[in-house]
Structure formats: structure tokens, C-alpha cells
Amino acid sequence: MAAPMRFVAIQLSRRVYPLWQAVSHQKNVTTQLQARWNTSIYLQQARSLSRTSVVMCDAEEENVEEGASKESELPVVTWEESVRYLQSSEFAERYNGREVWWDYVRNHKGSVPPQKTRKTCIRARRISTGNPCPICRDQNLVVDYRNVELLQHFICPHTGEMHNVLRTGVCQKKHRLLIKEIEKAKDHGLLSFTVPHKEYDYEEYNRKHPATATVKTC
Amino acid sequence: MAASRAILSGCRRCLRSWRDSRRFCPSLSSSGVRLCASASGETGSDPSKPTLPSPPDFFDPAVQSILVQITGVDIETVFHQVRAKVDPPTYRLMTEEQLKKAYDETVQRASKKLQMPPVLPERAPIDPTPIAENPELEGLETSNLVFTDISQNIPDRERFIVVRELDGVLRRATWEERDRLLQVYFPKEGRRIRPPPLFQQDHINIVLEADRHVDLLDLCCIQFEPDSQDFIRIHRHVYEDVIHEKKYGLLRSTRHFGGLAWYLTQNSKVDDLLVDMLQVDLADDAVQLVRLYCMLHPDSQSAAKIAHDNLQGLDTVKAFAKHDAVKGGVVELAVQAYQAAQTGTEQADSS
């Protein structure tokens, strides 16, 4: 009786203790953010609109009025519209020049957040959660390799690496999409990154070998 | 010295592996494989004709010393802050001698980082003659099969990679197939199996507009071999853009400046670079560049005049501007402006 209980206690303490330091910092940050969130107007907006997204630009409202069944489905926004949105005044007003994930707070039980964010916020083209992640809550943010400004929000300016998903709070589906699109942007030359250094051995290019025998030129 | 070293090492390796290859593929005759071709400059030379001194190679020590001098070592540029995970800086209390020693070590590390990528002629295609022909294998497969020797510790250019085609012919793999398969089995850091779209013409222009010439050339060095067609094409494109937009400052104090200077001198496009150097008060570099031009074009008028009159310093640049420069007027003006600025500062210092 005592032995299995002790075993369980040891296993629990081994898993919980390493998270403790991360958690205490997270707790401080979370309480501050929660305080800010509870007083913000965006929470009120989110509560009043049942299943549609928080921000809608004028062009989309016209589409929504047609067809009652399609009312709560998310409209399709192209990457060019998203690029224009990121330059617009509404974006600047909404996000105050900070990253799009800066004011997002995850809702979870207890002080330790789950070490994985939710699988997806959008099911069957509708938002299926009350607190969608920073990308899903704003329909005008389209993750595309050509939308470089949005991708930069998710890359650390000092190390050039992608931010941890626990920091940004995006759902897993969007996180995987971000990874893919950032890689694609680097491959197309749209995102800069630090290139490793190549060392040359000049002798390698003097030697000849039958494995790479070239066409005999007379 | 370097040439003889190459022949000796090539011969030793060649003979042994030539014997192996004969065992490997008995149909290959001795004349089919060209063993360790003699050093560049000697192939196809007729012993009866008197040989003129050929222009020096990129790897010639005199040329290399000029290129190294022109490149310069700007510590701030070479060790600029990179966007990568780095440790926080450490601080040390040092004496004057220790500081000097640390500075010299830094210059040593910088010169390692400034190693120039080799400038080589485009590689000739690999010998396509069949190693074996087995018509009985025809129709058994739906695609080519590639066989790679994956033994450890064999240099890339000595590794056997052969292709069995659909009609039963066994041949050596082409350069492109070799590069792809070597990356599959022995991946190099940063290299992709298939070149990313960044190296296509339209995407190159996007990168160059963002002034990322150095990044593009570094990626090119990682992805392609120095004698491959893509490497040469991309370098040429970047150099032409640098000439067109006059962005010489971007490449100065990087490993690519030597290649740029070599390309400009070979194709006689050095005028704008001379002007740029004089405007940035690098008169010694301008003189060295003209010296390099005379080494590569020994039959030019300015080379003859400089040798005849034994000109020194900026007089060589003036002679070059007079005889061989395309934009001679611009170069002369730049020299005069530089000299005026020099005398102006001297007067200010003396007064």
C-alpha cells in the first residue's frame, strides 16, 4: 500500500517540479495579462457575437448579408487582402504596433498551462471555441509565404528562430502552417536568415579520378 | 609548386583506382579515361612553338595577395551582429600586450572567414560511354536505378555513382545526379537536395532588390559546387547587378570581393570600381587593381606604358585611364579629385 503510493508521489514530483520555475514566471505574466484582458473592450465584443469572428472589414459585411445559412461561416480572405490589411490603420489601431499574439491569453484550469495548445480553433469553416487563437480570431490574418510581415510577427528578431507555441498561443494547426510557410518564404528569398559558413579545400578541385572522368576533349 | 603537387597526388590516386576501374569494368580501354590531365596551361601545347607567358590563374600567389589586399579586413563587417542564438558577451580585464595579442588573433580568425570561394572553369560533362551493356535487362524496370558507393571516408569526387538505365546500359551518373545523391547519403549543412526556387531568375531579383547580395552568394556557395553551371550563372548575375547599381560597398570586406575583382578585371569592367575606391580614399587598392589588370592583360597598352616608363602609384591609374579605360574621363576626374582632397588636407594639417 505504502510502496505504490510512494512510487506515484515520486513520479508526480518528478514531472511537476521542473515545470515549477516556468510556471511561476508564467503565473506572474498570466495574472497581469488577465487583468488587462478583463477590462478590454475586445472581450465584450467576443461575448456579444456568438460564433463569428471579432473583426470584420466593410467588404466582408456585404457578403455576410446574403444567404442566411452562410452567415456564420468564415469568409475566404486572400493573401493580398491580408497584406493590405497589415498596412491599414485598423490593424495599427487594433494591435497598437505590437505582435498579433501579444495580448492573447489562453484559458486553462490551474496555474500550469497545458504544454500543447489546442488542436484547431476552426471546424467545418466555423470558429468552434470561445477563445480562438491570435491567428484564427482575426479573419484578415492569412498565413501565406508571401505575407512576410505577418510571418515576422512569429519570428524572434534577435535569434531568427520561431517563437515557442506556448508563447504565441496559436493552435497546433496554425502553428504547423506557420512553420511550413516560414520555410517556404526563406526558400523563395522573401525572408532573410543567417547562412552557415562554407570552408573550401582548394586541392579537391585539382585532383582527377575515374569516378568523375570527363568527356575527352581532343 | 602547386601544379606539381597536384600531378603527384593525382597520379598516385589515379593509377590505383585506374587499376580498380579496369577490374570493375573490363570494357573500358585505357584511352577512354583521361588520367590526371596535366596542369592548366600545358594541355594541348605544341612543343615546337615558343610559348608566351600565359596570364596567371586565380590561385596564383601574386594574384591572391592583390585580391586579399583589395578585400581588406574590416573587423566590424566580418564580425557583425548575426541573427542567431549567441551567448551573452564576456568581459575581461587586459593589459596592452594582451589586447594586442587578442586583436591579432581576431584578425587571424577574420582572414579564415574571408577565404575566397574558388573561381574555376565550368566543369566538362562526365564521360557518358557505357561501362557495361546488358540488353537482357531491358523492359524489367520502369525507371532508372542508381547505385552509389556509400563507403565512409571517400572524397566526393572519387565516389563511384553509376546509373542502370531502362535499356540495360550501365553508365556513370551525370554531375547533377551526383550532386543530388551525394546530398541524400552524405548531407552537407545548409544544402538542399533540390535547389530552392530562390536561385531562379525572378526570385534572384527580389533578393537583390533587398541588397542581400552577400546572403545570396553565401547560399550559392553552400548549395552548388564552384565549377557547376548554376554557381557560375548566379555569380555572374550578382556581379552584373553590383556593377549596374554600383553597390561595391556591399561586398567589400567579405569573402566574395576577390571573385568580384577577378571577374571585373577579366572582363575589363574595372572603371567604376576604381572610381568607387578613390571616392572612399582607398588609393592603394586602386593602384593594386590596376596592377592586377596589367598582370591579366599583359599585351594591353597601359601595361606596356607602365612597364616602359616604370610608373608608380596614382600615375599607373592615370595611364590606365588614358589608354585602356572605357570611361577614362570619369576615372581621371576621380584621381584629380582625390589628389585635390589630399593636398587640401595636407595644407590644413601644415597650417
Chai-1 contact restraints between the chains, C-beta under 6 A:
chainA,res_idxA,chainB,res_idxB,connection_type,confidence,min_distance_angstrom,max_distance_angstrom,comment,restraint_id
A,T159,B,K85,contact,1.0,0.0,6.0,A-B,restraint_1
A,G160,B,R83,contact,1.0,0.0,6.0,A-B,restraint_2
A,D187,B,P196,contact,1.0,0.0,6.0,A-B,restraint_3
A,D187,B,P197,contact,1.0,0.0,6.0,A-B,restraint_4
A,D187,B,L198,contact,1.0,0.0,6.0,A-B,restraint_5
A,H188,B,P197,contact,1.0,0.0,6.0,A-B,restraint_6
A,H188,B,H203,contact,1.0,0.0,6.0,A-B,restraint_7
A,G189,B,L198,contact,1.0,0.0,6.0,A-B,restraint_8
A,G189,B,H203,contact,1.0,0.0,6.0,A-B,restraint_9
A,G189,B,I206,contact,1.0,0.0,6.0,A-B,restraint_10
A,G189,B,V207,contact,1.0,0.0,6.0,A-B,restraint_11
A,T194,B,V82,contact,1.0,0.0,6.0,A-B,restraint_12
A,T194,B,R83,contact,1.0,0.0,6.0,A-B,restraint_13
A,T194,B,A84,contact,1.0,0.0,6.0,A-B,restraint_14
A,V195,B,D215,contact,1.0,0.0,6.0,A-B,restraint_15
A,V195,B,D218,contact,1.0,0.0,6.0,A-B,restraint_16
A,V195,B,L219,contact,1.0,0.0,6.0,A-B,restraint_17
A,P196,B,E189,contact,1.0,0.0,6.0,A-B,restraint_18
A,P196,B,G190,contact,1.0,0.0,6.0,A-B,restraint_19
A,K198,B,C221,contact,1.0,0.0,6.0,A-B,restraint_20
A,K198,B,I222,contact,1.0,0.0,6.0,A-B,restraint_21
A,Y200,B,P118,contact,1.0,0.0,6.0,A-B,restraint_22
A,Y202,B,P118,contact,1.0,0.0,6.0,A-B,restraint_23
A,Y205,B,P118,contact,1.0,0.0,6.0,A-B,restraint_24
A,Y205,B,L120,contact,1.0,0.0,6.0,A-B,restraint_25
A,N206,B,A6,contact,1.0,0.0,6.0,A-B,restraint_26
A,R207,B,G10,contact,1.0,0.0,6.0,A-B,restraint_27
A,K208,B,G10,contact,1.0,0.0,6.0,A-B,restraint_28
A,K208,B,C36,contact,1.0,0.0,6.0,A-B,restraint_29
A,H209,B,R157,contact,1.0,0.0,6.0,A-B,restraint_30
A,H209,B,E158,contact,1.0,0.0,6.0,A-B,restraint_31
A,P210,B,S17,contact,1.0,0.0,6.0,A-B,restraint_32
A,P210,B,W18,contact,1.0,0.0,6.0,A-B,restraint_33
A,P210,B,S21,contact,1.0,0.0,6.0,A-B,restraint_34
A,P210,B,V33,contact,1.0,0.0,6.0,A-B,restraint_35
A,A211,B,E158,contact,1.0,0.0,6.0,A-B,restraint_36
A,A211,B,R159,contact,1.0,0.0,6.0,A-B,restraint_37
A,A211,B,F160,contact,1.0,0.0,6.0,A-B,restraint_38
A,T212,B,R157,contact,1.0,0.0,6.0,A-B,restraint_39
A,A213,B,V33,contact,1.0,0.0,6.0,A-B,restraint_40
A,A213,B,D127,contact,1.0,0.0,6.0,A-B,restraint_41
A,T214,B,A124,contact,1.0,0.0,6.0,A-B,restraint_42
A,V215,B,A124,contact,1.0,0.0,6.0,A-B,restraint_43
A,V215,B,P125,contact,1.0,0.0,6.0,A-B,restraint_44
A,V215,B,D127,contact,1.0,0.0,6.0,A-B,restraint_45
A,K216,B,R34,contact,1.0,0.0,6.0,A-B,restraint_46
